[in-house]
Amino acid sequence: MSFRSRTLFGDSPHAASSHTGLSLGLLLLRLMVGIIMVGHGTQKLFGWFGGPGLETTGKFFSEAGYPRGKAMALIAGLSETLGGLGLILGFLTPLAAAAILGTMVNALGVTWGEFFLPKGVEFTLLVALCATALALTGPGAYAVDRYLPVLRTHRLAYGVAAIALAVVVGAVFLLIKD
């Protein structure tokens, strides 16, 4: 009796097209979340796209109760920008997703209140859940990670570890807030 490895989609003739569809869907999700987060991060860091820039964002962080507001704004801006670029490229995807999720944990902690926009948290929750989903699923076939020996095959443990890292680091930053 021979044993064969079965893929997620089994041995059906539609397995290849299902795999392609999954990878394309993950690519689109990574691109959209990544582009949004790069935009938000560069608004904080450089004032691009009508953003406030580092000085003003730093004042917001100080007013929200964070010590060293400008340093916190720099951390948030870098997390969003680098995490977003990582998702766009599919590079170190679990860590890129963790950077975004950790930032969203803090955004939720600061803005929790109403659910629906313009003052609500629905968008922040959506970004957090998209980052969580990407950490769990991996980047799909169209990603730089496919060429990295350790990440060539995404493992659930990588995603779970990334989520745990994001939640712990996000919670630590919330705890240092006044």
DODREN-712817 format. One record per residue (C-alpha): x, y negated, z; residue in one letter. Coordinates in nm, 2 decimals. Each point is the difference from the previous one (the first is absolute). Example, Ala and Ser with C-alpha at 12.3 -4.5 7.8 and 13.67 -1.06 7.14 Angstrom:
2
+--------+--------+--------+---------+
|     px |     py |     pz | residuo |
+--------+--------+--------+---------+
|   1.23 |   0.45 |   0.78 |       A |
|   0.14 |  -0.34 |  -0.07 |       S |
+--------+--------+--------+---------+
END
This chain:
178
+--------+--------+--------+---------+
|     px |     py |     pz | residuo |
+--------+--------+--------+---------+
|   0.00 |   0.00 |   0.00 |       M |
|   0.14 |  -0.34 |  -0.09 |       S |
|  -0.06 |  -0.32 |   0.19 |       F |
|  -0.01 |  -0.33 |  -0.18 |       R |
|  -0.01 |  -0.34 |   0.14 |       S |
|  -0.33 |  -0.17 |  -0.06 |       R |
|  -0.02 |  -0.37 |  -0.04 |       T |
|  -0.25 |  -0.23 |   0.16 |       L |
|  -0.22 |   0.04 |  -0.31 |       F |
|   0.04 |   0.38 |  -0.04 |       G |
|   0.07 |   0.17 |  -0.33 |       D |
|  -0.28 |  -0.14 |  -0.20 |       S |
|   0.06 |  -0.14 |  -0.35 |       P |
|  -0.10 |  -0.34 |   0.15 |       H |
|   0.28 |   0.00 |   0.26 |       A |
|   0.23 |  -0.21 |  -0.21 |       A |
|  -0.26 |  -0.27 |  -0.08 |       S |
|  -0.12 |   0.00 |   0.37 |       S |
|   0.36 |  -0.05 |   0.11 |       H |
|   0.05 |  -0.28 |  -0.25 |       T |
|  -0.33 |  -0.17 |   0.11 |       G |
|   0.11 |   0.02 |   0.37 |       L |
|   0.34 |  -0.15 |  -0.08 |       S |
|  -0.16 |  -0.28 |  -0.21 |       L |
|  -0.24 |  -0.07 |   0.28 |       G |
|   0.27 |  -0.02 |   0.26 |       L |
|   0.21 |  -0.22 |  -0.24 |       L |
|  -0.29 |  -0.24 |  -0.03 |       L |
|  -0.06 |  -0.01 |   0.37 |       L |
|   0.37 |  -0.05 |   0.07 |       R |
|   0.02 |  -0.28 |  -0.26 |       L |
|  -0.30 |  -0.19 |   0.13 |       M |
|   0.09 |   0.02 |   0.37 |       V |
|   0.36 |  -0.07 |  -0.08 |       G |
|  -0.08 |  -0.31 |  -0.21 |       I |
|  -0.23 |  -0.13 |   0.27 |       I |
|   0.25 |   0.05 |   0.27 |       M |
|   0.29 |  -0.15 |  -0.19 |       V |
|  -0.22 |  -0.30 |  -0.06 |       G |
|  -0.09 |  -0.04 |   0.37 |       H |
|   0.36 |   0.06 |   0.11 |       G |
|   0.14 |  -0.26 |  -0.24 |       T |
|  -0.27 |  -0.25 |   0.11 |       Q |
|   0.14 |   0.04 |   0.35 |       K |
|   0.37 |   0.00 |  -0.09 |       L |
|   0.02 |  -0.26 |  -0.28 |       F |
|  -0.34 |  -0.18 |  -0.02 |       G |
|  -0.06 |   0.16 |  -0.35 |       W |
|  -0.35 |   0.04 |  -0.13 |       F |
|  -0.13 |  -0.29 |   0.21 |       G |
|   0.13 |   0.16 |   0.32 |       G |
|   0.10 |  -0.18 |   0.31 |       P |
|   0.37 |   0.09 |   0.00 |       G |
|   0.22 |   0.12 |   0.29 |       L |
|  -0.02 |  -0.31 |   0.22 |       E |
|  -0.38 |  -0.03 |   0.00 |       T |
|  -0.05 |   0.38 |   0.03 |       T |
|   0.24 |  -0.01 |   0.29 |       G |
|  -0.21 |  -0.26 |   0.17 |       K |
|  -0.31 |   0.22 |  -0.05 |       F |
|   0.18 |   0.30 |   0.16 |       F |
|   0.10 |  -0.22 |   0.29 |       S |
|  -0.36 |  -0.13 |   0.04 |       E |
|  -0.12 |   0.37 |  -0.01 |       A |
|   0.22 |   0.07 |   0.30 |       G |
|   0.31 |   0.16 |  -0.15 |       Y |
|   0.34 |  -0.10 |   0.14 |       P |
|   0.23 |  -0.15 |  -0.26 |       R |
|  -0.27 |  -0.06 |  -0.26 |       G |
|   0.24 |  -0.07 |  -0.29 |       K |
|   0.18 |   0.33 |   0.06 |       A |
|  -0.33 |   0.19 |   0.01 |       M |
|  -0.11 |  -0.18 |  -0.32 |       A |
|   0.32 |   0.12 |  -0.16 |       L |
|  -0.05 |   0.36 |   0.11 |       I |
|  -0.37 |  -0.01 |  -0.12 |       A |
|   0.10 |  -0.16 |  -0.33 |       G |
|   0.29 |   0.25 |  -0.06 |       L |
|  -0.22 |   0.30 |   0.10 |       S |
|  -0.27 |  -0.10 |  -0.24 |       E |
|   0.24 |  -0.09 |  -0.29 |       T |
|   0.23 |   0.29 |   0.03 |       L |
|  -0.28 |   0.24 |   0.08 |       G |
|  -0.20 |  -0.12 |  -0.30 |       G |
|   0.31 |   0.03 |  -0.23 |       L |
|   0.05 |   0.36 |   0.14 |       G |
|  -0.36 |   0.09 |  -0.09 |       L |
|   0.02 |  -0.16 |  -0.35 |       I |
|   0.31 |   0.21 |  -0.07 |       L |
|  -0.10 |   0.30 |   0.19 |       G |
|   0.33 |  -0.03 |   0.19 |       F |
|   0.02 |   0.14 |   0.35 |       L |
|  -0.38 |   0.00 |  -0.01 |       T |
|  -0.06 |   0.12 |   0.35 |       P |
|   0.22 |  -0.28 |   0.15 |       L |
|  -0.15 |  -0.26 |  -0.24 |       A |
|  -0.35 |   0.10 |   0.11 |       A |
|   0.11 |  -0.01 |   0.37 |       A |
|   0.13 |  -0.35 |  -0.05 |       A |
|  -0.33 |  -0.11 |  -0.13 |       I |
|  -0.20 |   0.19 |   0.26 |       L |
|   0.20 |  -0.14 |   0.29 |       G |
|  -0.06 |  -0.35 |  -0.12 |       T |
|  -0.37 |   0.07 |  -0.05 |       M |
|  -0.02 |   0.14 |   0.36 |       V |
|   0.12 |  -0.34 |   0.12 |       N |
|  -0.23 |  -0.19 |  -0.24 |       A |
|  -0.29 |   0.20 |   0.14 |       L |
|   0.11 |  -0.07 |   0.36 |       G |
|   0.01 |  -0.38 |  -0.07 |       V |
|  -0.31 |  -0.03 |  -0.21 |       T |
|  -0.24 |   0.26 |   0.14 |       W |
|  -0.35 |  -0.14 |   0.02 |       G |
|  -0.25 |  -0.02 |  -0.28 |       E |
|   0.01 |   0.28 |  -0.25 |       F |
|  -0.09 |  -0.17 |  -0.33 |       F |
|   0.20 |  -0.27 |  -0.17 |       L |
|   0.07 |  -0.29 |   0.00 |       P |
|   0.09 |   0.03 |   0.37 |       K |
|  -0.02 |   0.38 |   0.02 |       G |
|   0.24 |   0.28 |   0.00 |       V |
|  -0.14 |   0.22 |  -0.28 |       E |
|   0.28 |  -0.08 |  -0.24 |       F |
|   0.27 |   0.06 |   0.26 |       T |
|  -0.16 |   0.33 |   0.09 |       L |
|  -0.01 |   0.10 |  -0.37 |       L |
|   0.37 |  -0.08 |  -0.05 |       V |
|   0.09 |   0.19 |   0.32 |       A |
|  -0.20 |   0.31 |  -0.12 |       L |
|   0.14 |  -0.01 |  -0.35 |       C |
|   0.35 |  -0.01 |   0.15 |       A |
|  -0.09 |   0.29 |   0.23 |       T |
|  -0.14 |   0.20 |  -0.29 |       A |
|   0.32 |  -0.06 |  -0.21 |       L |
|   0.22 |   0.11 |   0.29 |       A |
|  -0.20 |   0.32 |   0.02 |       L |
|  -0.03 |   0.08 |  -0.37 |       T |
|   0.34 |  -0.13 |  -0.12 |       G |
|   0.05 |  -0.20 |  -0.31 |       P |
|  -0.10 |   0.24 |  -0.27 |       G |
|   0.22 |   0.10 |  -0.30 |       A |
|   0.06 |  -0.35 |  -0.13 |       Y |
|   0.24 |  -0.12 |   0.27 |       A |
|   0.37 |  -0.05 |   0.08 |       V |
|  -0.05 |   0.25 |   0.29 |       D |
|  -0.02 |   0.28 |  -0.26 |       R |
|   0.37 |  -0.05 |  -0.07 |       Y |
|   0.11 |  -0.01 |   0.37 |       L |
|   0.11 |   0.35 |   0.13 |       P |
|  -0.18 |  -0.04 |   0.34 |       V |
|  -0.32 |  -0.15 |  -0.13 |       L |
|  -0.03 |   0.18 |  -0.33 |       R |
|  -0.27 |   0.21 |   0.16 |       T |
|  -0.22 |  -0.20 |   0.23 |       H |
|  -0.07 |   0.17 |   0.33 |       R |
|  -0.29 |  -0.07 |   0.23 |       L |
|   0.24 |  -0.03 |   0.29 |       A |
|   0.17 |  -0.30 |  -0.16 |       Y |
|  -0.33 |  -0.18 |  -0.02 |       G |
|  -0.10 |   0.09 |   0.35 |       V |
|   0.34 |  -0.12 |   0.13 |       A |
|  -0.03 |  -0.32 |  -0.19 |       A |
|  -0.35 |  -0.07 |   0.13 |       I |
|   0.12 |   0.07 |   0.36 |       A |
|   0.29 |  -0.23 |  -0.05 |       L |
|  -0.22 |  -0.28 |  -0.13 |       A |
|  -0.26 |   0.03 |   0.28 |       V |
|   0.27 |   0.01 |   0.27 |       V |
|   0.20 |  -0.29 |  -0.14 |       V |
|  -0.32 |  -0.20 |  -0.07 |       G |
|  -0.12 |   0.06 |   0.35 |       A |
|   0.34 |  -0.11 |   0.15 |       V |
|  -0.03 |  -0.33 |  -0.19 |       F |
|  -0.35 |  -0.04 |   0.13 |       L |
|   0.11 |   0.07 |   0.36 |       L |
|   0.27 |  -0.27 |  -0.01 |       I |
|  -0.26 |  -0.26 |  -0.10 |       K |
|  -0.14 |  -0.22 |   0.28 |       D |
+--------+--------+--------+---------+
END
